[in-house]
Amino acid sequence: MGKCPYCRKDVALESKERENHQVIRYIKGFIKKEVMYVCPHCESILGFSFFLGGLLTGRPK
């Protein structure tokens, strides 16, 4: 688990026990995926990622 650099609260990419600490992921695209990661507490943008997904790599999410 990490901390948001803006609000200093705990965040995690995936959390089974407490969903309110899970980073929000906005995913756009079918072939080319664009992902924006957002803090669940203060809604600050934590980062972006881009990758080829879907049918080409077998990555549904």
PyMOL Python script that loads the backbone (N, CA, C, O; Angstrom):
from pymol import cmd

cmd.read_pdbstr("""\
ATOM      1  N   MET A   1       0.850  -1.175   0.000  1.00  0.00           N
ATOM      2  CA  MET A   1       0.000   0.000   0.000  1.00  0.00           C
ATOM      3  C   MET A   1       0.890   1.231   0.000  1.00  0.00           C
ATOM      4  O   MET A   1       1.925   1.262   0.667  1.00  0.00           O
ATOM      5  N   GLY A   2       0.485   2.234  -0.746  1.00  0.00           N
ATOM      6  CA  GLY A   2       1.233   3.479  -0.818  1.00  0.00           C
ATOM      7  C   GLY A   2       0.429   4.642  -0.277  1.00  0.00           C
ATOM      8  O   GLY A   2      -0.672   4.466   0.246  1.00  0.00           O
ATOM      9  N   LYS A   3       0.991   5.834  -0.409  1.00  0.00           N
ATOM     10  CA  LYS A   3       0.304   7.044   0.051  1.00  0.00           C
ATOM     11  C   LYS A   3       0.180   8.016  -1.114  1.00  0.00           C
ATOM     12  O   LYS A   3       1.089   8.143  -1.933  1.00  0.00           O
ATOM     13  N   CYS A   4      -0.942   8.690  -1.175  1.00  0.00           N
ATOM     14  CA  CYS A   4      -1.157   9.726  -2.187  1.00  0.00           C
ATOM     15  C   CYS A   4      -0.201  10.877  -1.885  1.00  0.00           C
ATOM     16  O   CYS A   4      -0.114  11.308  -0.735  1.00  0.00           O
ATOM     17  N   PRO A   5       0.525  11.391  -2.895  1.00  0.00           N
ATOM     18  CA  PRO A   5       1.455  12.493  -2.629  1.00  0.00           C
ATOM     19  C   PRO A   5       0.749  13.818  -2.340  1.00  0.00           C
ATOM     20  O   PRO A   5       1.392  14.766  -1.889  1.00  0.00           O
ATOM     21  N   TYR A   6      -0.545  13.902  -2.586  1.00  0.00           N
ATOM     22  CA  TYR A   6      -1.278  15.142  -2.384  1.00  0.00           C
ATOM     23  C   TYR A   6      -1.972  15.196  -1.023  1.00  0.00           C
ATOM     24  O   TYR A   6      -1.801  16.157  -0.273  1.00  0.00           O
ATOM     25  N   CYS A   7      -2.767  14.147  -0.703  1.00  0.00           N
ATOM     26  CA  CYS A   7      -3.510  14.166   0.562  1.00  0.00           C
ATOM     27  C   CYS A   7      -2.875  13.294   1.641  1.00  0.00           C
ATOM     28  O   CYS A   7      -3.316  13.324   2.790  1.00  0.00           O
ATOM     29  N   ARG A   8      -1.838  12.512   1.292  1.00  0.00           N
ATOM     30  CA  ARG A   8      -1.076  11.660   2.228  1.00  0.00           C
ATOM     31  C   ARG A   8      -1.903  10.524   2.827  1.00  0.00           C
ATOM     32  O   ARG A   8      -1.517   9.977   3.861  1.00  0.00           O
ATOM     33  N   LYS A   9      -3.031  10.150   2.211  1.00  0.00           N
ATOM     34  CA  LYS A   9      -3.837   9.028   2.686  1.00  0.00           C
ATOM     35  C   LYS A   9      -3.424   7.759   1.949  1.00  0.00           C
ATOM     36  O   LYS A   9      -2.870   7.822   0.852  1.00  0.00           O
ATOM     37  N   ASP A  10      -3.700   6.592   2.567  1.00  0.00           N
ATOM     38  CA  ASP A  10      -3.336   5.307   1.984  1.00  0.00           C
ATOM     39  C   ASP A  10      -4.130   5.025   0.717  1.00  0.00           C
ATOM     40  O   ASP A  10      -5.334   5.274   0.655  1.00  0.00           O
ATOM     41  N   VAL A  11      -3.430   4.496  -0.304  1.00  0.00           N
ATOM     42  CA  VAL A  11      -4.062   4.063  -1.552  1.00  0.00           C
ATOM     43  C   VAL A  11      -3.428   2.740  -1.985  1.00  0.00           C
ATOM     44  O   VAL A  11      -2.296   2.435  -1.609  1.00  0.00           O
ATOM     45  N   ALA A  12      -4.159   1.962  -2.772  1.00  0.00           N
ATOM     46  CA  ALA A  12      -3.660   0.705  -3.314  1.00  0.00           C
ATOM     47  C   ALA A  12      -4.252   0.504  -4.695  1.00  0.00           C
ATOM     48  O   ALA A  12      -5.356   0.975  -4.970  1.00  0.00           O
ATOM     49  N   LEU A  13      -3.523  -0.200  -5.580  1.00  0.00           N
ATOM     50  CA  LEU A  13      -4.065  -0.475  -6.904  1.00  0.00           C
ATOM     51  C   LEU A  13      -5.258  -1.416  -6.812  1.00  0.00           C
ATOM     52  O   LEU A  13      -6.264  -1.210  -7.491  1.00  0.00           O
ATOM     53  N   GLU A  14      -5.156  -2.439  -5.983  1.00  0.00           N
ATOM     54  CA  GLU A  14      -6.267  -3.355  -5.751  1.00  0.00           C
ATOM     55  C   GLU A  14      -6.360  -3.627  -4.266  1.00  0.00           C
ATOM     56  O   GLU A  14      -5.345  -3.856  -3.608  1.00  0.00           O
ATOM     57  N   SER A  15      -7.557  -3.603  -3.739  1.00  0.00           N
ATOM     58  CA  SER A  15      -7.766  -3.811  -2.313  1.00  0.00           C
ATOM     59  C   SER A  15      -8.990  -4.688  -2.114  1.00  0.00           C
ATOM     60  O   SER A  15     -10.096  -4.305  -2.497  1.00  0.00           O
ATOM     61  N   LYS A  16      -8.805  -5.864  -1.515  1.00  0.00           N
ATOM     62  CA  LYS A  16      -9.923  -6.776  -1.282  1.00  0.00           C
ATOM     63  C   LYS A  16     -10.638  -6.462   0.023  1.00  0.00           C
ATOM     64  O   LYS A  16     -11.852  -6.635   0.127  1.00  0.00           O
ATOM     65  N   GLU A  17      -9.897  -6.007   1.010  1.00  0.00           N
ATOM     66  CA  GLU A  17     -10.500  -5.797   2.324  1.00  0.00           C
ATOM     67  C   GLU A  17     -11.208  -4.459   2.471  1.00  0.00           C
ATOM     68  O   GLU A  17     -12.276  -4.393   3.080  1.00  0.00           O
ATOM     69  N   ARG A  18     -10.627  -3.378   1.917  1.00  0.00           N
ATOM     70  CA  ARG A  18     -11.250  -2.043   2.029  1.00  0.00           C
ATOM     71  C   ARG A  18     -11.257  -1.379   0.671  1.00  0.00           C
ATOM     72  O   ARG A  18     -10.223  -0.904   0.203  1.00  0.00           O
ATOM     73  N   GLU A  19     -12.421  -1.341   0.032  1.00  0.00           N
ATOM     74  CA  GLU A  19     -12.515  -0.803  -1.321  1.00  0.00           C
ATOM     75  C   GLU A  19     -12.324   0.707  -1.382  1.00  0.00           C
ATOM     76  O   GLU A  19     -12.009   1.235  -2.448  1.00  0.00           O
ATOM     77  N   ASN A  20     -12.504   1.415  -0.277  1.00  0.00           N
ATOM     78  CA  ASN A  20     -12.368   2.875  -0.319  1.00  0.00           C
ATOM     79  C   ASN A  20     -10.919   3.322  -0.461  1.00  0.00           C
ATOM     80  O   ASN A  20     -10.672   4.513  -0.650  1.00  0.00           O
ATOM     81  N   HIS A  21      -9.946   2.406  -0.378  1.00  0.00           N
ATOM     82  CA  HIS A  21      -8.531   2.745  -0.557  1.00  0.00           C
ATOM     83  C   HIS A  21      -8.049   2.413  -1.964  1.00  0.00           C
ATOM     84  O   HIS A  21      -6.902   2.709  -2.300  1.00  0.00           O
ATOM     85  N   GLN A  22      -8.895   1.805  -2.793  1.00  0.00           N
ATOM     86  CA  GLN A  22      -8.484   1.382  -4.123  1.00  0.00           C
ATOM     87  C   GLN A  22      -8.437   2.566  -5.075  1.00  0.00           C
ATOM     88  O   GLN A  22      -9.371   3.365  -5.137  1.00  0.00           O
ATOM     89  N   VAL A  23      -7.338   2.672  -5.818  1.00  0.00           N
ATOM     90  CA  VAL A  23      -7.161   3.739  -6.799  1.00  0.00           C
ATOM     91  C   VAL A  23      -8.215   3.580  -7.891  1.00  0.00           C
ATOM     92  O   VAL A  23      -8.474   2.470  -8.355  1.00  0.00           O
ATOM     93  N   ILE A  24      -8.819   4.692  -8.297  1.00  0.00           N
ATOM     94  CA  ILE A  24      -9.833   4.679  -9.349  1.00  0.00           C
ATOM     95  C   ILE A  24      -9.131   4.660 -10.699  1.00  0.00           C
ATOM     96  O   ILE A  24      -8.209   5.439 -10.940  1.00  0.00           O
ATOM     97  N   ARG A  25      -9.577   3.758 -11.586  1.00  0.00           N
ATOM     98  CA  ARG A  25      -8.987   3.655 -12.925  1.00  0.00           C
ATOM     99  C   ARG A  25     -10.045   3.980 -13.964  1.00  0.00           C
ATOM    100  O   ARG A  25     -11.094   3.338 -14.010  1.00  0.00           O
ATOM    101  N   TYR A  26      -9.775   4.971 -14.795  1.00  0.00           N
ATOM    102  CA  TYR A  26     -10.636   5.303 -15.922  1.00  0.00           C
ATOM    103  C   TYR A  26      -9.955   4.746 -17.164  1.00  0.00           C
ATOM    104  O   TYR A  26      -8.846   5.158 -17.502  1.00  0.00           O
ATOM    105  N   ILE A  27     -10.613   3.809 -17.847  1.00  0.00           N
ATOM    106  CA  ILE A  27     -10.028   3.140 -19.004  1.00  0.00           C
ATOM    107  C   ILE A  27     -10.806   3.538 -20.253  1.00  0.00           C
ATOM    108  O   ILE A  27     -12.037   3.512 -20.269  1.00  0.00           O
ATOM    109  N   LYS A  28     -10.069   3.907 -21.298  1.00  0.00           N
ATOM    110  CA  LYS A  28     -10.690   4.309 -22.547  1.00  0.00           C
ATOM    111  C   LYS A  28     -10.012   3.564 -23.692  1.00  0.00           C
ATOM    112  O   LYS A  28      -8.787   3.437 -23.719  1.00  0.00           O
ATOM    113  N   GLY A  29     -10.803   3.078 -24.624  1.00  0.00           N
ATOM    114  CA  GLY A  29     -10.265   2.432 -25.813  1.00  0.00           C
ATOM    115  C   GLY A  29     -10.445   0.934 -25.810  1.00  0.00           C
ATOM    116  O   GLY A  29     -10.593   0.318 -24.755  1.00  0.00           O
ATOM    117  N   PHE A  30     -10.432   0.341 -27.010  1.00  0.00           N
ATOM    118  CA  PHE A  30     -10.584  -1.102 -27.147  1.00  0.00           C
ATOM    119  C   PHE A  30      -9.268  -1.739 -27.571  1.00  0.00           C
ATOM    120  O   PHE A  30      -8.805  -2.683 -26.931  1.00  0.00           O
ATOM    121  N   ILE A  31      -8.664  -1.240 -28.633  1.00  0.00           N
ATOM    122  CA  ILE A  31      -7.387  -1.776 -29.093  1.00  0.00           C
ATOM    123  C   ILE A  31      -6.246  -1.087 -28.346  1.00  0.00           C
ATOM    124  O   ILE A  31      -5.407  -1.755 -27.742  1.00  0.00           O
ATOM    125  N   LYS A  32      -6.212   0.231 -28.384  1.00  0.00           N
ATOM    126  CA  LYS A  32      -5.202   0.997 -27.648  1.00  0.00           C
ATOM    127  C   LYS A  32      -5.852   1.470 -26.350  1.00  0.00           C
ATOM    128  O   LYS A  32      -6.800   2.255 -26.377  1.00  0.00           O
ATOM    129  N   LYS A  33      -5.348   0.998 -25.227  1.00  0.00           N
ATOM    130  CA  LYS A  33      -5.917   1.351 -23.929  1.00  0.00           C
ATOM    131  C   LYS A  33      -5.197   2.565 -23.358  1.00  0.00           C
ATOM    132  O   LYS A  33      -3.968   2.647 -23.381  1.00  0.00           O
ATOM    133  N   GLU A  34      -5.976   3.496 -22.851  1.00  0.00           N
ATOM    134  CA  GLU A  34      -5.448   4.655 -22.140  1.00  0.00           C
ATOM    135  C   GLU A  34      -6.054   4.618 -20.743  1.00  0.00           C
ATOM    136  O   GLU A  34      -7.276   4.576 -20.601  1.00  0.00           O
ATOM    137  N   VAL A  35      -5.221   4.635 -19.718  1.00  0.00           N
ATOM    138  CA  VAL A  35      -5.678   4.500 -18.338  1.00  0.00           C
ATOM    139  C   VAL A  35      -5.223   5.711 -17.532  1.00  0.00           C
ATOM    140  O   VAL A  35      -4.067   6.124 -17.619  1.00  0.00           O
ATOM    141  N   MET A  36      -6.146   6.280 -16.741  1.00  0.00           N
ATOM    142  CA  MET A  36      -5.819   7.384 -15.844  1.00  0.00           C
ATOM    143  C   MET A  36      -6.092   6.902 -14.417  1.00  0.00           C
ATOM    144  O   MET A  36      -7.188   6.428 -14.121  1.00  0.00           O
ATOM    145  N   TYR A  37      -5.106   7.022 -13.542  1.00  0.00           N
ATOM    146  CA  TYR A  37      -5.224   6.599 -12.146  1.00  0.00           C
ATOM    147  C   TYR A  37      -5.517   7.817 -11.272  1.00  0.00           C
ATOM    148  O   TYR A  37      -4.831   8.834 -11.374  1.00  0.00           O
ATOM    149  N   VAL A  38      -6.547   7.716 -10.400  1.00  0.00           N
ATOM    150  CA  VAL A  38      -7.009   8.839  -9.595  1.00  0.00           C
ATOM    151  C   VAL A  38      -7.098   8.417  -8.132  1.00  0.00           C
ATOM    152  O   VAL A  38      -7.524   7.302  -7.831  1.00  0.00           O
ATOM    153  N   CYS A  39      -6.698   9.304  -7.222  1.00  0.00           N
ATOM    154  CA  CYS A  39      -6.800   9.052  -5.778  1.00  0.00           C
ATOM    155  C   CYS A  39      -8.280   8.962  -5.391  1.00  0.00           C
ATOM    156  O   CYS A  39      -9.062   9.828  -5.783  1.00  0.00           O
ATOM    157  N   PRO A  40      -8.688   7.925  -4.626  1.00  0.00           N
ATOM    158  CA  PRO A  40     -10.086   7.803  -4.236  1.00  0.00           C
ATOM    159  C   PRO A  40     -10.518   8.808  -3.175  1.00  0.00           C
ATOM    160  O   PRO A  40     -11.716   8.992  -2.958  1.00  0.00           O
ATOM    161  N   HIS A  41      -9.568   9.464  -2.511  1.00  0.00           N
ATOM    162  CA  HIS A  41      -9.883  10.395  -1.432  1.00  0.00           C
ATOM    163  C   HIS A  41      -9.997  11.834  -1.920  1.00  0.00           C
ATOM    164  O   HIS A  41     -11.013  12.493  -1.701  1.00  0.00           O
ATOM    165  N   CYS A  42      -8.937  12.325  -2.591  1.00  0.00           N
ATOM    166  CA  CYS A  42      -8.905  13.734  -3.000  1.00  0.00           C
ATOM    167  C   CYS A  42      -9.126  13.914  -4.501  1.00  0.00           C
ATOM    168  O   CYS A  42      -9.197  15.047  -4.978  1.00  0.00           O
ATOM    169  N   GLU A  43      -9.236  12.821  -5.249  1.00  0.00           N
ATOM    170  CA  GLU A  43      -9.471  12.808  -6.689  1.00  0.00           C
ATOM    171  C   GLU A  43      -8.373  13.492  -7.494  1.00  0.00           C
ATOM    172  O   GLU A  43      -8.633  14.010  -8.580  1.00  0.00           O
ATOM    173  N   SER A  44      -7.148  13.498  -6.971  1.00  0.00           N
ATOM    174  CA  SER A  44      -5.995  14.012  -7.718  1.00  0.00           C
ATOM    175  C   SER A  44      -5.519  12.940  -8.691  1.00  0.00           C
ATOM    176  O   SER A  44      -5.604  11.747  -8.398  1.00  0.00           O
ATOM    177  N   ILE A  45      -5.021  13.362  -9.841  1.00  0.00           N
ATOM    178  CA  ILE A  45      -4.506  12.423 -10.825  1.00  0.00           C
ATOM    179  C   ILE A  45      -3.147  11.917 -10.362  1.00  0.00           C
ATOM    180  O   ILE A  45      -2.248  12.708 -10.076  1.00  0.00           O
ATOM    181  N   LEU A  46      -2.998  10.592 -10.288  1.00  0.00           N
ATOM    182  CA  LEU A  46      -1.755   9.979  -9.838  1.00  0.00           C
ATOM    183  C   LEU A  46      -0.872   9.532 -10.991  1.00  0.00           C
ATOM    184  O   LEU A  46       0.342   9.414 -10.825  1.00  0.00           O
ATOM    185  N   GLY A  47      -1.455   9.281 -12.152  1.00  0.00           N
ATOM    186  CA  GLY A  47      -0.636   8.877 -13.284  1.00  0.00           C
ATOM    187  C   GLY A  47      -1.460   8.421 -14.467  1.00  0.00           C
ATOM    188  O   GLY A  47      -2.684   8.314 -14.397  1.00  0.00           O
ATOM    189  N   PHE A  48      -0.750   8.151 -15.570  1.00  0.00           N
ATOM    190  CA  PHE A  48      -1.348   7.686 -16.808  1.00  0.00           C
ATOM    191  C   PHE A  48      -0.567   6.484 -17.300  1.00  0.00           C
ATOM    192  O   PHE A  48       0.613   6.329 -16.986  1.00  0.00           O
ATOM    193  N   SER A  49      -1.227   5.631 -18.074  1.00  0.00           N
ATOM    194  CA  SER A  49      -0.519   4.562 -18.773  1.00  0.00           C
ATOM    195  C   SER A  49      -1.193   4.324 -20.107  1.00  0.00           C
ATOM    196  O   SER A  49      -2.392   4.557 -20.260  1.00  0.00           O
ATOM    197  N   PHE A  50      -0.416   3.858 -21.073  1.00  0.00           N
ATOM    198  CA  PHE A  50      -0.892   3.580 -22.414  1.00  0.00           C
ATOM    199  C   PHE A  50      -0.341   2.227 -22.826  1.00  0.00           C
ATOM    200  O   PHE A  50       0.848   1.968 -22.639  1.00  0.00           O
ATOM    201  N   PHE A  51      -1.176   1.357 -23.384  1.00  0.00           N
ATOM    202  CA  PHE A  51      -0.703   0.079 -23.881  1.00  0.00           C
ATOM    203  C   PHE A  51      -1.681  -0.463 -24.903  1.00  0.00           C
ATOM    204  O   PHE A  51      -2.843  -0.060 -24.956  1.00  0.00           O
ATOM    205  N   LEU A  52      -1.185  -1.389 -25.716  1.00  0.00           N
ATOM    206  CA  LEU A  52      -2.066  -2.088 -26.652  1.00  0.00           C
ATOM    207  C   LEU A  52      -2.738  -3.196 -25.874  1.00  0.00           C
ATOM    208  O   LEU A  52      -2.065  -3.984 -25.211  1.00  0.00           O
ATOM    209  N   GLY A  53      -4.035  -3.266 -25.944  1.00  0.00           N
ATOM    210  CA  GLY A  53      -4.760  -4.257 -25.163  1.00  0.00           C
ATOM    211  C   GLY A  53      -5.805  -4.960 -25.990  1.00  0.00           C
ATOM    212  O   GLY A  53      -5.780  -4.938 -27.221  1.00  0.00           O
ATOM    213  N   GLY A  54      -6.713  -5.575 -25.292  1.00  0.00           N
ATOM    214  CA  GLY A  54      -7.823  -6.236 -25.954  1.00  0.00           C
ATOM    215  C   GLY A  54      -7.383  -7.475 -26.717  1.00  0.00           C
ATOM    216  O   GLY A  54      -6.772  -8.380 -26.147  1.00  0.00           O
ATOM    217  N   LEU A  55      -7.690  -7.513 -27.988  1.00  0.00           N
ATOM    218  CA  LEU A  55      -7.444  -8.698 -28.804  1.00  0.00           C
ATOM    219  C   LEU A  55      -5.972  -8.965 -29.064  1.00  0.00           C
ATOM    220  O   LEU A  55      -5.573 -10.122 -29.190  1.00  0.00           O
ATOM    221  N   LEU A  56      -5.159  -7.924 -29.147  1.00  0.00           N
ATOM    222  CA  LEU A  56      -3.758  -8.108 -29.497  1.00  0.00           C
ATOM    223  C   LEU A  56      -2.927  -8.752 -28.395  1.00  0.00           C
ATOM    224  O   LEU A  56      -2.067  -9.584 -28.681  1.00  0.00           O
ATOM    225  N   THR A  57      -3.168  -8.384 -27.154  1.00  0.00           N
ATOM    226  CA  THR A  57      -2.348  -8.890 -26.050  1.00  0.00           C
ATOM    227  C   THR A  57      -3.103  -9.835 -25.131  1.00  0.00           C
ATOM    228  O   THR A  57      -2.490 -10.454 -24.261  1.00  0.00           O
ATOM    229  N   GLY A  58      -4.414  -9.965 -25.296  1.00  0.00           N
ATOM    230  CA  GLY A  58      -5.187 -10.834 -24.421  1.00  0.00           C
ATOM    231  C   GLY A  58      -5.490 -10.206 -23.085  1.00  0.00           C
ATOM    232  O   GLY A  58      -5.919 -10.898 -22.162  1.00  0.00           O
ATOM    233  N   ARG A  59      -5.277  -8.903 -22.955  1.00  0.00           N
ATOM    234  CA  ARG A  59      -5.550  -8.192 -21.703  1.00  0.00           C
ATOM    235  C   ARG A  59      -6.916  -7.517 -21.809  1.00  0.00           C
ATOM    236  O   ARG A  59      -7.049  -6.502 -22.492  1.00  0.00           O
ATOM    237  N   PRO A  60      -7.933  -8.068 -21.142  1.00  0.00           N
ATOM    238  CA  PRO A  60      -9.262  -7.480 -21.265  1.00  0.00           C
ATOM    239  C   PRO A  60      -9.413  -6.146 -20.555  1.00  0.00           C
ATOM    240  O   PRO A  60     -10.224  -5.321 -20.978  1.00  0.00           O
ATOM    241  N   LYS A  61      -8.664  -5.909 -19.497  1.00  0.00           N
ATOM    242  CA  LYS A  61      -8.801  -4.661 -18.723  1.00  0.00           C
ATOM    243  C   LYS A  61      -7.648  -3.760 -18.997  1.00  0.00           C
ATOM    244  O   LYS A  61      -7.577  -2.662 -18.444  1.00  0.00           O
TER     245      LYS A  61
END
""", "prot")
cmd.dss("prot")
cmd.show_as("cartoon", "prot")
cmd.util.cbc("prot")
cmd.orient("prot")
